[in-house]
Amino acid sequence: MEGRTGDDASLVDRLRRGEPRAFEELVIAYQHRVFGVALRMLGSRAEAEELAQEVFLRVHRAIAEFRGDAKLSTWLYAIASRLCLNRLTSGERRMVRAGEETLTRLASGHASPADELERSELEAALHRAIAELSEERRIVVVLRDLEGLSYEEIAAALELELGTVRSRLHRARMDLKDKLERFLP
Amino acid sequence: MTCHDAREWFSALVDGTLSADEAGPLDGHLATCAECRRELQRFRDTVALLRGAAPVRAPAGFVDRILEAARPAPWPRRLLRGLFLPWPVKLPIEAAAIVLVSVGLVYVYRTTPELQQSVRLESTPPVVTETPRLTPEPSAPSSLREKNQPPEQDKAQEQIRSMEKKTADLRDAPRDADRQKAVSRPAPAVAPPVGGKVEAPPVEAGRGANVPEERVRSQAAPASEPRADASQPRRPATAPSAVMSFAPPDVSGQLAVSDRDAALRGVAELVTRLGAVESRRVAASDGTTIELTIPREAYPEFVRELGRLGRWQPSQEPASFPVQVRVVLRIRG
């Protein structure tokens, strides 16, 4: 597992000192990544924004608990992933399903013209295919192929064995290959 | 290696995590299996499709909303939250506050006599307004007494009957512990009406069989008007003293004398000699009424000495005397 980079270390130190500017820098640096994980896991922008906000607030409150033996980004992804999975397996699952249905509807051509322009058919199909994956496969493929984490980072973030990460990732990719068949060259 | 086995390594191959030992057999299979090569290509394209997906961007204003939410609350709110929201902290603090306030109240009460006095006043039984006793011959039936009284005393006699009726009512009434306590306590008197004319001295005070001397003395100074009584310990007959606390004496009677002044001096000497305490004296044109408390053992001698001073006619005497006998003595002559 990779340790903290110099920038991370400096940012963490400043966060621990309670510098408001440091927290702002953290949010600016990671907002899109955290929001992206949340959106791809939950399917709803409102839900994703709420969850991403919760991720940053937890980091703000618990920065003292960050041990520093992993990258700051990995810690953020770990918090985001855990919150997403908790929400998907909790009583809020119905609402999330509704969000997924919204995403599916958008992908299936029932979205507004503006949405269609904004999102290509391929993108919509990709989102829909990801949304149809099981949660445990979805989070692995999101972290690996959409967010670019290494196997080790994924294993650390999700507290999984490396072999489990490999297996789930492979299954997720195979599923997506079948679902996206017609978009492949 | 079968096709199925070969395809299990596709992810590792694409990610470059395949070891040389694993890569060899896979390469060998792919070299001979066109279907697996096509499948591998589709697999690569799928991963490329995923990795080429447009990045998601957080909505506008997202950073500001987070910074706003993370901003610490104003210190009063944080203080309140810290003090009162977590119940493990809140409950002990509130309990301690209640105890402190209670202790403070008790301390203030104990160190403030005015407060204690006001509490006593509130718990005192209703004050009975008495008319002065003129001719104490209550042992005789009222009809007989009326016949024996001179006609000029009719009006005063009426007042006496009224007072004695109240006395009898109080004595006959069942006395619970609280009432007994309340009666034995120095009963406050209501301030007399200004300019009220008193025909005869009212001598009725708290019934204090076991009342200590201090308390007996205090009976002369009712709680509601301590300053007024302190300045006028011996109220003249013309003073407005018709309203008094109601507590019947143990003994009441009349001492008929030829020389009232000499009798008064004699009684004063008796009081001093026998260790009695004179708590009230009211002089009127037709007699002087003295209220005093005398020790039980000295009471027989007191009666004997009264007999030397004049003709002592007790109107009431109890079967057994308390330790401190309250006597209302009316000297006529």
Interface residues (C-beta under 8 A of the other chain):
Chain A: P20 F23 E24 V27 I28 Q31 H32 V34 F35 G36 L39 R40 R45 E49 A52 Q53 F56 L57 H60 R119 L122 E123 L126 V141 R144 D145 L146 G148 Y151 R166 L169 H170 R173 M174 L176 K177 L180 E181 F183 L184 P185
Chain B: R7 E8 F10 S11 A12 D15 T17 R42 F43 D45 T46 V47 L49 L50 R51 A53 A54 P55 V56 R57 A58 P59 F62 V63 R65 I66 L67 A69 A70
